[in-house]
């Protein structure tokens, strides 16, 4: 449009009936940047499933999750900790049926002796306390029976219990390797009794994420949280994210995993993933399972709508501070940051993110590549992409393509870049604007091609000081 040619959508030039006619044009109404709301998806095992996976269900509370997916299921527990970390989270959950070949993890708590004084038996399962008061002269069998009842009454407990004399047998409510991650510890404060814990083990064959993810490929989720820490499901998540984030599908997001094992096993895990859209929160020695680490970490990510702002020092609520023996050395933390693990540490008795990074460390040619190190980089580009696409779609929904068109499109893109610079999402726009190209395609007469320089604003992670002595 120029001064001599005003385009109308609803008033034809062939109209001869006398009158004054008016239409509204909103194409130029919006000049601001778009909002950056974050839709979160959790895909996790549920109880009593009849289908391979459930319909995607919006979840607004812990009670919603419990009633929909079963008390103590991973879908329930992950939703609970996600909401705890982000009260206004836009959360959708898909429940998974157990694998037909899945095996539930089992463990035992064995009590022996007779109490010679009153006291307490405290059992910690997955970070939650289950306590039983002990009377003087009470037998192991009687205490075990009452402990069994307390465990089965716990709606946040990921295991069910059975009792035989002084032994309580624990069975993971959801089958699969994921059950082996459920920690169990016990302490007694009475004399002449002993308690022995056999850790949950022998769980096998996790449920499969792939089909559930494929079912929601048409929906846009900005943060997808997986409960699993096995290679098969990590690969499924990576492939899904790569597919939906493509230029054609236009639904970019990040995947979030958790890991509570050693540095060596964690780096082996992330090296196999090597994806710029997946981040693994590493909380060494955590009593909570990987699923809960991922849920808390993912909810915190979703709570930060400024894509360029680092997540350093943000607290993950609902995770138990580890003791000093599990605190990684600074050299371990530094190595983790070179191998795709996001360190989660304890500061002032609060569990915090140290620096959020992706698992991407190597180029397709197997060369060390820091391009996608920080999680903020991919999130910044995803938001930049959204802002530019929104502006073009608003301004040019029915545009003609003439030689006048490329400068108009370039002007709109440049305006978006300046606005992103004002928000400290991009920088050096003036210095790079000469690299902003908008040209007609040489093969397709209906297509414009653009090259858009995006100098992302980086996080302040390291400050190096040198103090020069003057006498």
C-alpha positions as a Markdown table, in Angstrom:
| # | Residue | x | y | z |
|---|---|---|---|---|
| 1 | Unk | 0.0 | 0.0 | 0.0 |
| 2 | Unk | 1.2 | 3.6 | -0.8 |
| 3 | Unk | -0.4 | 7.0 | -0.8 |
| 4 | Unk | -2.2 | 6.4 | -4.2 |
| 5 | Unk | -3.4 | 2.8 | -3.5 |
| 6 | Unk | -5.4 | 1.9 | -0.4 |
| 7 | Unk | -6.3 | -1.8 | -0.2 |
| 8 | Unk | -9.7 | -2.8 | 1.0 |
| 9 | Unk | -10.8 | -6.3 | 2.0 |
| 10 | Unk | -14.5 | -5.8 | 2.0 |
| 11 | Unk | -15.3 | -2.7 | 0.0 |
| 12 | Unk | -15.1 | -3.5 | -3.8 |
| 13 | Unk | -14.0 | -0.8 | -6.3 |
| 14 | Unk | -17.0 | -1.9 | -8.5 |
| 15 | Unk | -19.5 | -0.5 | -5.9 |
| 16 | Unk | -21.6 | 2.3 | -7.5 |
| 17 | Unk | -24.5 | 2.7 | -5.0 |
| 18 | Unk | -24.1 | 6.1 | -3.3 |
| 19 | Unk | -23.1 | 6.0 | 0.4 |
| 20 | Unk | -20.2 | 6.0 | 2.8 |
| 21 | Unk | -18.7 | 2.6 | 3.6 |
| 22 | Unk | -16.3 | 1.7 | 6.3 |
| 23 | Unk | -14.3 | -1.4 | 7.2 |
| 24 | Unk | -11.8 | -2.1 | 9.9 |
| 25 | Unk | -8.2 | -3.1 | 9.4 |
| 26 | Unk | -6.3 | -4.7 | 12.3 |
| 27 | Unk | -3.2 | -5.8 | 10.4 |
| 28 | Unk | -1.2 | -3.0 | 11.8 |
| 29 | Unk | -2.8 | -2.9 | 15.2 |
| 30 | Unk | -0.2 | -5.0 | 17.1 |
| 31 | Unk | 3.4 | -3.8 | 17.3 |
| 32 | Unk | 4.3 | -5.4 | 20.6 |
| 33 | Unk | 6.2 | -8.6 | 21.2 |
| 34 | Unk | 4.1 | -11.7 | 21.8 |
| 35 | Unk | 3.6 | -13.2 | 25.2 |
| 36 | Unk | 5.7 | -16.3 | 26.0 |
| 37 | Unk | 3.3 | -18.5 | 27.9 |
| 38 | Unk | 4.7 | -22.0 | 28.5 |
| 39 | Unk | 2.5 | -25.1 | 28.1 |
| 40 | Unk | 3.8 | -28.0 | 30.0 |
| 41 | Unk | 3.3 | -31.7 | 29.2 |
| 42 | Unk | 4.0 | -34.6 | 31.6 |
| 43 | Unk | 3.8 | -38.1 | 30.2 |
| 44 | Unk | 4.1 | -40.7 | 33.0 |
| 45 | Unk | 2.8 | -44.1 | 34.3 |
| 46 | Unk | -0.7 | -44.2 | 35.8 |
| 47 | Unk | -2.5 | -46.9 | 37.8 |
| 48 | Unk | -5.2 | -49.2 | 36.4 |
| 49 | Unk | -4.8 | -48.1 | 32.8 |
| 50 | Unk | -7.0 | -49.8 | 30.2 |
| 51 | Unk | -5.4 | -48.2 | 27.2 |
| 52 | Unk | -1.8 | -47.8 | 26.1 |
| 53 | Unk | -2.0 | -44.1 | 27.1 |
| 54 | Unk | -4.8 | -41.8 | 28.3 |
| 55 | Unk | -6.1 | -38.7 | 26.6 |
| 56 | Unk | -4.2 | -35.5 | 27.4 |
| 57 | Unk | -5.8 | -34.1 | 30.5 |
| 58 | Unk | -5.5 | -30.5 | 31.8 |
| 59 | Unk | -4.5 | -30.8 | 35.5 |
| 60 | Unk | -5.1 | -27.9 | 37.9 |
| 61 | Unk | -4.4 | -29.5 | 41.3 |
| 62 | Unk | -2.9 | -32.4 | 43.2 |
| 63 | Unk | -6.4 | -33.8 | 43.7 |
| 64 | Unk | -7.1 | -33.7 | 40.0 |
| 65 | Unk | -4.0 | -35.7 | 39.3 |
| 66 | Unk | -4.7 | -38.2 | 42.1 |
| 67 | Unk | -8.3 | -38.8 | 40.9 |
| 68 | Unk | -7.4 | -39.1 | 37.3 |
| 69 | Unk | -4.3 | -41.2 | 37.4 |
| 70 | Unk | -4.3 | -42.9 | 40.8 |
| 71 | Unk | -2.8 | -42.0 | 44.1 |
| 72 | Unk | 0.9 | -42.6 | 44.2 |
| 73 | Unk | 1.3 | -43.1 | 40.4 |
| 74 | Unk | 4.1 | -41.3 | 38.8 |
| 75 | Unk | 1.7 | -39.1 | 36.9 |
| 76 | Unk | 0.1 | -38.1 | 40.2 |
| 77 | Unk | 3.4 | -37.5 | 42.0 |
| 78 | Unk | 5.0 | -35.6 | 39.1 |
| 79 | Unk | 2.0 | -33.3 | 38.7 |
| 80 | Unk | 2.0 | -32.6 | 42.4 |
| 81 | Unk | 5.6 | -31.4 | 42.5 |
| 82 | Unk | 5.2 | -29.5 | 39.2 |
| 83 | Unk | 2.3 | -27.5 | 40.7 |
| 84 | Unk | 4.3 | -27.0 | 43.9 |
| 85 | Unk | 7.0 | -25.3 | 41.9 |
| 86 | Unk | 4.8 | -23.3 | 39.6 |
| 87 | Unk | 1.4 | -22.4 | 41.0 |
| 88 | Unk | 0.1 | -21.0 | 37.7 |
| 89 | Unk | 1.5 | -23.7 | 35.5 |
| 90 | Unk | -0.4 | -24.6 | 32.3 |
| 91 | Unk | -0.1 | -28.3 | 32.8 |
| 92 | Unk | -1.4 | -31.2 | 30.7 |
| 93 | Unk | -0.7 | -34.9 | 31.7 |
| 94 | Unk | -0.9 | -38.1 | 29.8 |
| 95 | Unk | -1.0 | -41.3 | 31.8 |
| 96 | Unk | 0.8 | -44.3 | 30.5 |
| 97 | Unk | -0.1 | -48.0 | 30.8 |
| 98 | Unk | 2.6 | -50.3 | 32.1 |
| 99 | Unk | 4.5 | -52.3 | 29.6 |
| 100 | Unk | 2.9 | -55.7 | 29.1 |
| 101 | Unk | 6.3 | -57.2 | 29.9 |
| 102 | Unk | 7.0 | -54.9 | 32.8 |
| 103 | Unk | 8.1 | -56.2 | 36.2 |
| 104 | Unk | 7.5 | -54.2 | 39.4 |
| 105 | Unk | 10.5 | -53.5 | 41.7 |
| 106 | Unk | 10.3 | -55.0 | 45.2 |
| 107 | Unk | 12.1 | -54.5 | 48.5 |
| 108 | Unk | 11.7 | -55.3 | 52.1 |
| 109 | Unk | 11.8 | -53.8 | 55.6 |
| 110 | Unk | 12.6 | -56.4 | 58.2 |
| 111 | Unk | 12.2 | -55.9 | 61.9 |
| 112 | Unk | 13.6 | -58.2 | 64.6 |
| 113 | Unk | 13.6 | -58.2 | 68.4 |
| 114 | Unk | 11.3 | -56.8 | 71.1 |
| 115 | Unk | 11.3 | -53.2 | 72.2 |
| 116 | Unk | 12.8 | -52.7 | 75.6 |
| 117 | Unk | 11.7 | -49.0 | 75.7 |
| 118 | Unk | 9.2 | -46.8 | 73.9 |
| 119 | Unk | 10.4 | -45.1 | 70.7 |
| 120 | Unk | 9.7 | -44.5 | 67.1 |
| 121 | Unk | 10.3 | -46.3 | 63.8 |
| 122 | Unk | 10.7 | -43.9 | 60.9 |
| 123 | Unk | 10.8 | -45.1 | 57.4 |
| 124 | Unk | 11.5 | -42.7 | 54.5 |
| 125 | Unk | 10.2 | -43.9 | 51.1 |
| 126 | Unk | 11.0 | -41.6 | 48.1 |
| 127 | Unk | 11.7 | -38.7 | 50.4 |
| 128 | Unk | 8.4 | -39.0 | 52.4 |
| 129 | Unk | 8.3 | -40.0 | 56.1 |
| 130 | Unk | 6.2 | -42.9 | 57.5 |
| 131 | Unk | 6.5 | -43.1 | 61.3 |
| 132 | Unk | 5.1 | -45.6 | 63.8 |
| 133 | Unk | 5.2 | -45.1 | 67.6 |
| 134 | Unk | 6.6 | -48.1 | 69.4 |
| 135 | Unk | 5.4 | -49.1 | 72.9 |
| 136 | Unk | 7.7 | -50.8 | 75.4 |
| 137 | Unk | 7.7 | -54.6 | 75.0 |
| 138 | Unk | 6.1 | -54.4 | 71.5 |
| 139 | Unk | 7.1 | -57.2 | 69.1 |
| 140 | Unk | 8.5 | -56.9 | 65.7 |
| 141 | Unk | 5.5 | -58.5 | 64.1 |
| 142 | Unk | 3.1 | -56.1 | 65.7 |
| 143 | Unk | 5.2 | -53.1 | 64.7 |
| 144 | Unk | 5.5 | -54.4 | 61.1 |
| 145 | Unk | 1.7 | -54.8 | 60.9 |
| 146 | Unk | 1.1 | -51.2 | 61.9 |
| 147 | Unk | 3.9 | -49.9 | 59.6 |
| 148 | Unk | 2.2 | -51.8 | 56.7 |
| 149 | Unk | -1.1 | -50.0 | 57.4 |
| 150 | Unk | 0.6 | -46.6 | 57.5 |
| 151 | Unk | 2.4 | -47.1 | 54.2 |
| 152 | Unk | -0.7 | -48.3 | 52.4 |
| 153 | Unk | -2.7 | -45.3 | 53.8 |
| 154 | Unk | -0.2 | -42.9 | 52.3 |
| 155 | Unk | -1.7 | -41.3 | 49.1 |
| 156 | Unk | 1.7 | -40.0 | 48.0 |
| 157 | Unk | 3.5 | -43.3 | 48.4 |
| 158 | Unk | 4.8 | -44.9 | 45.2 |
| 159 | Unk | 4.8 | -48.4 | 46.7 |
| 160 | Unk | 2.2 | -50.7 | 48.2 |
| 161 | Unk | 3.0 | -52.9 | 51.2 |
| 162 | Unk | 2.2 | -56.4 | 52.5 |
| 163 | Unk | 3.3 | -57.9 | 55.8 |
| 164 | Unk | 4.4 | -61.3 | 57.0 |
| 165 | Unk | 5.3 | -61.4 | 60.7 |
| 166 | Unk | 8.2 | -58.9 | 61.1 |
| 167 | Unk | 8.8 | -58.3 | 57.3 |
| 168 | Unk | 7.1 | -55.7 | 55.3 |
| 169 | Unk | 7.4 | -56.3 | 51.5 |
| 170 | Unk | 7.3 | -53.2 | 49.3 |
| 171 | Unk | 6.2 | -53.3 | 45.7 |
| 172 | Unk | 6.3 | -50.4 | 43.3 |
| 173 | Unk | 2.9 | -49.3 | 42.2 |
| 174 | Unk | 4.1 | -48.8 | 38.6 |
| 175 | Unk | 6.1 | -51.5 | 36.9 |
| 176 | Unk | 9.4 | -50.9 | 35.2 |
| 177 | Unk | 13.0 | -49.9 | 35.9 |
| 178 | Unk | 11.6 | -46.6 | 37.3 |
| 179 | Unk | 10.7 | -48.5 | 40.4 |
| 180 | Unk | 14.3 | -49.3 | 41.2 |
| 181 | Unk | 14.9 | -45.6 | 41.8 |
| 182 | Unk | 12.5 | -45.4 | 44.8 |
| 183 | Unk | 14.8 | -45.0 | 47.9 |
| 184 | Unk | 14.0 | -46.5 | 51.2 |
| 185 | Unk | 15.6 | -45.8 | 54.5 |
| 186 | Unk | 14.7 | -46.6 | 58.1 |
| 187 | Unk | 15.7 | -45.6 | 61.6 |
| 188 | Unk | 14.8 | -47.0 | 65.1 |
| 189 | Unk | 14.9 | -45.2 | 68.4 |
| 190 | Unk | 14.4 | -48.2 | 70.6 |
| 191 | Unk | 16.8 | -50.7 | 72.2 |
| 192 | Unk | 16.9 | -54.5 | 71.6 |
| 193 | Unk | 15.5 | -54.2 | 68.1 |
| 194 | Unk | 17.0 | -54.0 | 64.6 |
| 195 | Unk | 15.6 | -52.9 | 61.2 |
| 196 | Unk | 17.1 | -54.0 | 57.9 |
| 197 | Unk | 16.2 | -52.5 | 54.6 |
| 198 | Unk | 16.5 | -54.3 | 51.3 |
| 199 | Unk | 16.4 | -51.6 | 48.5 |
| 200 | Unk | 13.8 | -51.8 | 45.8 |
| 201 | Unk | 15.2 | -53.8 | 42.9 |
| 202 | Unk | 14.5 | -56.0 | 39.9 |
| 203 | Unk | 12.0 | -53.7 | 38.3 |
| 204 | Unk | 12.2 | -54.1 | 34.5 |
| 205 | Unk | 10.8 | -52.7 | 31.2 |
| 206 | Unk | 9.6 | -49.1 | 31.5 |
| 207 | Unk | 6.5 | -48.0 | 29.6 |
| 208 | Unk | 7.2 | -46.5 | 26.2 |
| 209 | Unk | 6.7 | -42.7 | 25.6 |
| 210 | Unk | 6.8 | -42.8 | 21.8 |
| 211 | Unk | 3.1 | -43.5 | 21.0 |
| 212 | Unk | 1.8 | -41.1 | 23.6 |
| 213 | Unk | 4.1 | -38.3 | 22.3 |
| 214 | Unk | 3.0 | -39.0 | 18.7 |
| 215 | Unk | -0.6 | -38.7 | 19.7 |
| 216 | Unk | -0.1 | -35.0 | 20.7 |
| 217 | Unk | 2.3 | -34.0 | 17.9 |
| 218 | Unk | -0.4 | -31.6 | 16.7 |
| 219 | Unk | -0.4 | -29.7 | 20.0 |
| 220 | Unk | 2.2 | -27.2 | 21.1 |
| 221 | Unk | 3.9 | -27.9 | 24.4 |
| 222 | Unk | 6.9 | -25.7 | 25.3 |
| 223 | Unk | 8.2 | -28.0 | 28.1 |
| 224 | Unk | 7.8 | -31.8 | 27.9 |
| 225 | Unk | 8.8 | -33.7 | 31.1 |
| 226 | Unk | 9.7 | -37.4 | 31.1 |
| 227 | Unk | 9.9 | -39.6 | 34.2 |
| 228 | Unk | 12.3 | -42.1 | 32.7 |
| 229 | Unk | 16.1 | -42.3 | 32.7 |
| 230 | Unk | 16.5 | -45.1 | 30.1 |
| 231 | Unk | 18.1 | -44.7 | 26.7 |
| 232 | Unk | 15.0 | -45.8 | 24.7 |
| 233 | Unk | 12.7 | -43.2 | 26.1 |
| 234 | Unk | 15.3 | -40.4 | 26.0 |
| 235 | Unk | 15.7 | -41.2 | 22.2 |
| 236 | Unk | 11.9 | -41.1 | 21.8 |
| 237 | Unk | 11.8 | -37.7 | 23.4 |
| 238 | Unk | 14.6 | -36.3 | 21.4 |
| 239 | Unk | 13.1 | -37.5 | 18.1 |
| 240 | Unk | 9.7 | -36.1 | 19.0 |
| 241 | Unk | 11.1 | -32.7 | 19.9 |
| 242 | Unk | 13.2 | -32.6 | 16.7 |
| 243 | Unk | 10.1 | -33.4 | 14.6 |
| 244 | Unk | 7.6 | -30.9 | 16.2 |
| 245 | Unk | 10.2 | -28.1 | 16.3 |
| 246 | Unk | 10.9 | -28.3 | 12.5 |
| 247 | Unk | 10.3 | -25.2 | 10.4 |
| 248 | Unk | 7.2 | -26.9 | 8.9 |
| 249 | Unk | 5.6 | -28.1 | 12.2 |
| 250 | Unk | 6.5 | -24.9 | 14.1 |
| 251 | Unk | 5.9 | -26.2 | 17.6 |
| 252 | Unk | 9.4 | -25.8 | 19.3 |
| 253 | Unk | 9.9 | -26.9 | 22.9 |
| 254 | Unk | 12.4 | -28.4 | 25.3 |
| 255 | Unk | 12.5 | -31.8 | 27.0 |
| 256 | Unk | 13.3 | -32.2 | 30.7 |
| 257 | Unk | 14.8 | -35.3 | 32.4 |
| 258 | Unk | 16.2 | -35.9 | 35.9 |
| 259 | Unk | 19.1 | -37.9 | 37.1 |
| 260 | Unk | 20.3 | -38.7 | 40.7 |
| 261 | Unk | 23.2 | -41.0 | 40.0 |
| 262 | Unk | 26.9 | -40.5 | 39.7 |
| 263 | Unk | 28.7 | -38.1 | 37.5 |
| 264 | Unk | 30.2 | -41.0 | 35.4 |
| 265 | Unk | 26.8 | -42.6 | 34.8 |
| 266 | Unk | 25.2 | -39.3 | 34.2 |
| 267 | Unk | 27.7 | -38.2 | 31.5 |
| 268 | Unk | 27.4 | -41.5 | 29.8 |
| 269 | Unk | 23.6 | -41.0 | 29.7 |
| 270 | Unk | 23.8 | -37.4 | 28.3 |
| 271 | Unk | 26.4 | -38.2 | 25.7 |
| 272 | Unk | 23.9 | -40.6 | 24.1 |
| 273 | Unk | 21.3 | -37.9 | 24.0 |
| 274 | Unk | 23.4 | -35.0 | 22.7 |
| 275 | Unk | 20.4 | -32.8 | 21.9 |
| 276 | Unk | 20.0 | -29.0 | 22.0 |
| 277 | Unk | 16.4 | -29.4 | 23.1 |
| 278 | Unk | 16.9 | -31.7 | 26.1 |
| 279 | Unk | 18.2 | -30.8 | 29.5 |
| 280 | Unk | 19.0 | -33.2 | 32.3 |
| 281 | Unk | 18.8 | -32.0 | 35.9 |
| 282 | Unk | 21.6 | -33.7 | 37.9 |
| 283 | Unk | 20.9 | -33.9 | 41.6 |
| 284 | Unk | 23.5 | -36.3 | 42.9 |
| 285 | Unk | 22.4 | -38.7 | 45.6 |
| 286 | Unk | 18.8 | -37.4 | 45.8 |
| 287 | Unk | 16.4 | -39.5 | 47.7 |
| 288 | Unk | 13.6 | -38.5 | 45.3 |
| 289 | Unk | 13.4 | -40.4 | 42.0 |
| 290 | Unk | 14.5 | -39.0 | 38.7 |
| 291 | Unk | 10.9 | -38.5 | 37.7 |
| 292 | Unk | 10.3 | -36.0 | 40.6 |
| 293 | Unk | 13.6 | -34.2 | 39.9 |
| 294 | Unk | 12.5 | -33.7 | 36.3 |
| 295 | Unk | 9.0 | -32.5 | 37.3 |
| 296 | Unk | 10.3 | -29.9 | 39.7 |
| 297 | Unk | 13.1 | -28.7 | 37.3 |
| 298 | Unk | 10.7 | -28.6 | 34.3 |
| 299 | Unk | 8.1 | -26.6 | 36.2 |
| 300 | Unk | 10.8 | -24.0 | 37.2 |
| 301 | Unk | 11.9 | -23.7 | 33.6 |
| 302 | Unk | 8.3 | -23.1 | 32.5 |
| 303 | Unk | 7.9 | -20.4 | 35.2 |
| 304 | Unk | 10.6 | -18.2 | 33.6 |
| 305 | Unk | 9.0 | -16.6 | 30.6 |
| 306 | Unk | 12.0 | -14.4 | 29.8 |
| 307 | Unk | 13.8 | -16.8 | 27.5 |
| 308 | Unk | 17.2 | -15.2 | 27.9 |
| 309 | Unk | 17.2 | -15.0 | 31.7 |
| 310 | Unk | 19.4 | -17.6 | 33.4 |
| 311 | Unk | 17.8 | -20.0 | 35.9 |
| 312 | Unk | 20.8 | -19.8 | 38.3 |
| 313 | Unk | 19.8 | -20.0 | 42.0 |
| 314 | Unk | 16.2 | -20.7 | 41.4 |
| 315 | Unk | 14.8 | -23.2 | 44.0 |
| 316 | Unk | 13.2 | -26.5 | 43.2 |
| 317 | Unk | 10.7 | -27.1 | 45.9 |
| 318 | Unk | 9.7 | -30.6 | 47.1 |
| 319 | Unk | 13.2 | -32.1 | 46.9 |
| 320 | Unk | 15.0 | -33.1 | 50.0 |
| 321 | Unk | 18.5 | -31.5 | 50.6 |
| 322 | Unk | 21.2 | -34.2 | 50.3 |
| 323 | Unk | 23.7 | -34.6 | 53.1 |
| 324 | Unk | 27.3 | -33.5 | 52.8 |
| 325 | Unk | 28.5 | -36.9 | 51.6 |
| 326 | Unk | 26.6 | -36.5 | 48.4 |
| 327 | Unk | 27.6 | -32.9 | 47.6 |
| 328 | Unk | 29.7 | -33.0 | 44.4 |
| 329 | Unk | 33.1 | -31.4 | 44.3 |
| 330 | Unk | 33.6 | -28.2 | 42.3 |
| 331 | Unk | 35.7 | -30.2 | 39.8 |
| 332 | Unk | 32.8 | -32.6 | 39.4 |
| 333 | Unk | 30.4 | -29.8 | 38.8 |
| 334 | Unk | 32.6 | -28.2 | 36.2 |
| 335 | Unk | 33.0 | -31.5 | 34.4 |
| 336 | Unk | 29.2 | -31.9 | 34.5 |
| 337 | Unk | 28.8 | -28.6 | 32.7 |
| 338 | Unk | 31.2 | -29.8 | 30.0 |
| 339 | Unk | 29.2 | -33.0 | 29.6 |
| 340 | Unk | 25.6 | -32.0 | 29.3 |
| 341 | Unk | 24.5 | -32.3 | 32.9 |
| 342 | Unk | 22.7 | -29.4 | 34.7 |
| 343 | Unk | 24.0 | -29.4 | 38.3 |
| 344 | Unk | 21.4 | -29.1 | 41.1 |
| 345 | Unk | 22.9 | -28.2 | 44.4 |
| 346 | Unk | 22.0 | -27.3 | 48.0 |
| 347 | Unk | 22.5 | -23.7 | 49.2 |
| 348 | Unk | 21.3 | -22.6 | 52.6 |
| 349 | Unk | 19.3 | -25.8 | 52.9 |
| 350 | Unk | 17.5 | -25.0 | 49.6 |
| 351 | Unk | 17.7 | -27.1 | 46.5 |
| 352 | Unk | 18.8 | -24.8 | 43.6 |
| 353 | Unk | 19.6 | -24.9 | 39.9 |
| 354 | Unk | 23.3 | -24.0 | 39.4 |
| 355 | Unk | 23.3 | -23.4 | 35.6 |
| 356 | Unk | 20.8 | -24.8 | 33.2 |
| 357 | Unk | 22.4 | -26.3 | 30.1 |
| 358 | Unk | 21.4 | -28.7 | 27.3 |
| 359 | Unk | 22.8 | -32.2 | 26.6 |
| 360 | Unk | 24.3 | -31.0 | 23.3 |
| 361 | Unk | 28.1 | -31.1 | 23.4 |
| 362 | Unk | 29.1 | -32.5 | 20.0 |
| 363 | Unk | 28.4 | -31.5 | 16.4 |
| 364 | Unk | 27.2 | -34.1 | 13.9 |
| 365 | Unk | 30.9 | -34.4 | 12.9 |
| 366 | Unk | 31.7 | -35.3 | 16.5 |
| 367 | Unk | 33.5 | -32.1 | 17.2 |
| 368 | Unk | 33.2 | -30.2 | 20.5 |
| 369 | Unk | 30.6 | -27.6 | 19.9 |
| 370 | Unk | 29.5 | -25.0 | 22.6 |
| 371 | Unk | 26.9 | -23.4 | 20.3 |
| 372 | Unk | 23.9 | -24.8 | 22.2 |
| 373 | Unk | 25.5 | -25.0 | 25.7 |
| 374 | Unk | 23.0 | -22.9 | 27.7 |
| 375 | Unk | 19.4 | -23.7 | 27.7 |
| 376 | Unk | 18.6 | -20.0 | 27.3 |
| 377 | Unk | 20.1 | -20.1 | 23.8 |
| 378 | Unk | 17.5 | -22.4 | 22.2 |
| 379 | Unk | 14.7 | -20.8 | 24.2 |
| 380 | Unk | 15.8 | -17.3 | 23.0 |
| 381 | Unk | 15.8 | -18.4 | 19.4 |
| 382 | Unk | 12.4 | -20.1 | 19.7 |
| 383 | Unk | 10.9 | -16.9 | 21.1 |
| 384 | Unk | 12.6 | -14.8 | 18.4 |
| 385 | Unk | 11.2 | -17.1 | 15.8 |
| 386 | Unk | 7.7 | -16.8 | 17.3 |
| 387 | Unk | 7.9 | -13.0 | 17.4 |
| 388 | Unk | 9.0 | -12.7 | 13.8 |
| 389 | Unk | 6.5 | -15.2 | 12.5 |
| 390 | Unk | 3.7 | -13.5 | 14.4 |
| 391 | Unk | 4.6 | -10.1 | 13.0 |
| 392 | Unk | 4.8 | -11.3 | 9.4 |
| 393 | Unk | 1.6 | -13.3 | 9.6 |
| 394 | Unk | -0.3 | -10.2 | 11.1 |
| 395 | Unk | 1.1 | -7.7 | 8.6 |
| 396 | Unk | 1.0 | -9.7 | 5.4 |
| 397 | Unk | -1.9 | -12.2 | 5.5 |
| 398 | Unk | -3.0 | -11.5 | 1.9 |
| 399 | Unk | 0.0 | -9.6 | 0.5 |
| 400 | Unk | 1.1 | -9.4 | -3.1 |
| 401 | Unk | 4.7 | -10.1 | -3.9 |
| 402 | Unk | 6.2 | -7.3 | -5.9 |
| 403 | Unk | 9.5 | -5.6 | -5.8 |
| 404 | Unk | 8.0 | -3.3 | -3.1 |
| 405 | Unk | 7.3 | -6.2 | -0.8 |
| 406 | Unk | 10.8 | -7.2 | 0.4 |
| 407 | Unk | 11.6 | -3.8 | 1.9 |
| 408 | Unk | 8.3 | -3.8 | 3.8 |
| 409 | Unk | 9.0 | -7.3 | 5.2 |
| 410 | Unk | 12.5 | -6.3 | 6.1 |
| 411 | Unk | 11.3 | -3.2 | 7.9 |
| 412 | Unk | 8.9 | -5.3 | 10.0 |
| 413 | Unk | 11.5 | -7.9 | 10.9 |
| 414 | Unk | 14.0 | -5.1 | 11.9 |
| 415 | Unk | 11.4 | -3.5 | 14.1 |
| 416 | Unk | 10.9 | -6.9 | 15.9 |
| 417 | Unk | 14.6 | -7.2 | 16.4 |
| 418 | Unk | 14.9 | -3.7 | 17.9 |
| 419 | Unk | 12.0 | -4.6 | 20.3 |
| 420 | Unk | 13.8 | -7.8 | 21.3 |
| 421 | Unk | 16.9 | -5.8 | 21.9 |
| 422 | Unk | 15.0 | -3.4 | 24.2 |
| 423 | Unk | 14.0 | -6.4 | 26.2 |
| 424 | Unk | 17.6 | -7.7 | 26.4 |
| 425 | Unk | 16.7 | -10.8 | 24.5 |
| 426 | Unk | 18.9 | -9.9 | 21.5 |
| 427 | Unk | 21.7 | -7.4 | 21.2 |
| 428 | Unk | 23.9 | -5.5 | 18.6 |
| 429 | Unk | 21.0 | -5.2 | 16.2 |
| 430 | Unk | 22.4 | -2.1 | 14.6 |
| 431 | Unk | 25.8 | -3.7 | 14.1 |
| 432 | Unk | 24.2 | -6.7 | 12.5 |
| 433 | Unk | 21.4 | -5.2 | 10.5 |
| 434 | Unk | 23.4 | -5.2 | 7.3 |
| 435 | Unk | 23.3 | -9.0 | 7.5 |
| 436 | Unk | 19.4 | -9.0 | 7.5 |
| 437 | Unk | 18.5 | -10.1 | 4.0 |
| 438 | Unk | 15.0 | -10.4 | 2.5 |
| 439 | Unk | 15.1 | -11.5 | -1.1 |
| 440 | Unk | 12.8 | -13.1 | -3.7 |
| 441 | Unk | 13.4 | -16.8 | -4.2 |
| 442 | Unk | 15.1 | -17.7 | -7.5 |
| 443 | Unk | 12.9 | -20.7 | -8.1 |
| 444 | Unk | 9.5 | -20.0 | -6.5 |
| 445 | Unk | 7.9 | -16.7 | -7.7 |
| 446 | Unk | 5.6 | -16.7 | -4.7 |
| 447 | Unk | 8.3 | -17.0 | -2.0 |
| 448 | Unk | 10.4 | -14.6 | 0.0 |
| 449 | Unk | 13.6 | -15.8 | 1.7 |
| 450 | Unk | 15.1 | -14.1 | 4.7 |
| 451 | Unk | 18.4 | -14.4 | 6.6 |
| 452 | Unk | 18.0 | -12.9 | 10.1 |
| 453 | Unk | 21.1 | -12.3 | 12.4 |
| 454 | Unk | 20.3 | -13.0 | 16.0 |
| 455 | Unk | 22.9 | -12.1 | 18.5 |
| 456 | Unk | 21.4 | -13.7 | 21.7 |
| 457 | Unk | 21.9 | -12.1 | 25.0 |
| 458 | Unk | 24.0 | -14.5 | 27.1 |
| 459 | Unk | 23.8 | -15.1 | 30.8 |
| 460 | Unk | 26.3 | -13.7 | 33.3 |
| 461 | Unk | 27.8 | -16.9 | 34.8 |
| 462 | Unk | 31.4 | -16.2 | 35.4 |
| 463 | Unk | 33.1 | -13.1 | 36.8 |
| 464 | Unk | 36.9 | -13.2 | 37.0 |
| 465 | Unk | 38.7 | -10.6 | 39.2 |
| 466 | Unk | 42.3 | -9.7 | 39.4 |
| 467 | Unk | 43.3 | -7.5 | 42.4 |
| 468 | Unk | 46.4 | -5.5 | 41.8 |
| 469 | Unk | 48.3 | -4.7 | 45.0 |
| 470 | Unk | 49.5 | -1.1 | 45.4 |
| 471 | Unk | 51.8 | -0.3 | 48.3 |
